[in-house]
Amino acid sequence: MSLTLYNTLTREITPFTPIESGKVGIYLCGATVQAPPHIGHIRSGINFDILRRWLIASGYCVTFIRNVTDIDDKILHNAIHEEMPWWALAQKYERVFTAAYAELNVLPPTYEPRATGHITQMVELIARLIERGKAYAVANGDVYLDVRALDEYLTLSGQKIDDLQSSPDTDELSLSLKKNPQDFALWKSAKPGEPSWPTPWGNGRPGWHIECSAMAQAYLGEKFDIHAGGLDLIFPHHENEIAQSNGAGYPFAQRWLHNAWVTTAGEKMSKSLGNTLRIHELLKRVRGIELRWYLGSAHYRSMLEYSPEALDESAVNFRRIESFLKRAAAQLGKVPERAIADDFAKAMDDDLAVPAALAVISELVRDGNNAATAKDNALLDRKASEVRGALAVLGCDPWDTTWSSNEAGLSDVLSGLVKTLLDEREAARARKDFASADRIRDSITSLGLTIEDTPEGPRWSK
């Protein structure tokens, strides 16, 4: 079975065929660095990191672009409230986003362009749109896309242009200068106290949508394979990216993928609802590998309803898988290799059906535990290798350096201390001092560790 993926543009799941054989170009709308990230932001990064990892595992060479929007109305607004220059605020939160991606083992992008580093490309694209009669400058220095001059508009969201209200970035003066209320800004004229760059139409700053059109073309060309992002970006952002690029005569993205939201109490996470969940706070509750497992566990097109109980249950389930791999490594005397089970591949090729892939992992763990009990090391090795290979695709391989380097030193110390306590417990049991043995066991479990008595001796896990 070959890889099939949903396409928001056609609303169909179809076979994926790259423009150039063996190579895939992906553009993911990254962070607007206005504030610290919550799990709604990072879910997109994890979902499409899984896509990238599966493409690599399938033999493709992937160029993955994830931009940084470092100039935006919200950045300017928050900089005032935090009493710092806009560029300082943008850099501050870009570092926080980068750290969050790293803590959850999201692969660094091939290139990570910042909007402010590509003003030249934006100006060139706007000039081309004006030359082709698709955009126009007005008296105050704003430049707008003439949406009614386009052959097609709103193909991604399926809306009708006459049903749209005026673009929200328009004040009363600008509205009077626009040809159509629905026209949106490509370039915004300079305002007092705001950053600006020189252009043929006067000083100003870019509109949000033009940034991604220019950066995607700069790194992936006029035509590329996949454009990805959150469901909330379909309109207006991605719709307007298509309008700008097609208006300039460029084919742009051939397939559009959108991940669904993280919801709380059935509502999309947002700061206005006061229910955002910051990454650094959740990492106090569970490990990074467990948080990633949870955020990647739902199908990317399905809503993920957050609750503390759901997160805790997911973490417990992952620990069972992790415990199996450690049991296998101890019995085999080596770390299992990575392999891909046929059923896992079939699930991933079906529009990244992660829930089905997790069911395959559960079956592999069950079969592997049975093999371990039966001392069938050949079968155990195969099942453990297939579990590890699946976890690697999902970014949750316990032996990945992201996770192992974070825990290696502490784990060695902890292992030594627990082994000493377990040896004392075994000695107490041997002399039939069961009260002392139970007391030692209780002291270990009170630290959040689990003790399992096996024919090979006691094993512990976190």
Secondary structure, DSSP 8 states (H G I E B T S, - for coil): ---EEEETTTTEEEE---SBTTEEEEEE---B-SS--BHHHHHHHHHHHHHHHHHHHTT-EEEEEE-BB-S-HHHHHHHHHTTS-HHHHHHHHHHHHHHHHHHTT----SB--BGGGGHHHHHHHHHHHHHTTSEEE-TTS-EEE-GGGSS--STTT---GGG----TT--HHHHHH-SSTT-EEEEEE--TTS--B--TT-SEEE-HHHHHHHHHHHHH-SEEEEEEEEGGGIIIIIHHHHHHHHHTT--EEEEEEEE--EEETTEE--GGGT---BHHHHTTTS-HHHHHHHHTSS-TTS-EE--HHHHHHHHHHHHHHHHHHHHHHHHHTS-------HHHHHHHHBT--HHHHHHHHHHHHHHHHHHHHTT-HHHHHHHHHHHHHHHHHTT--TTSHHHHHHHHHHHHHHHHHHHHHHHHHHHHHHTT-HHHHHHHHHHHHTTT-EEEEETTEEEEE-
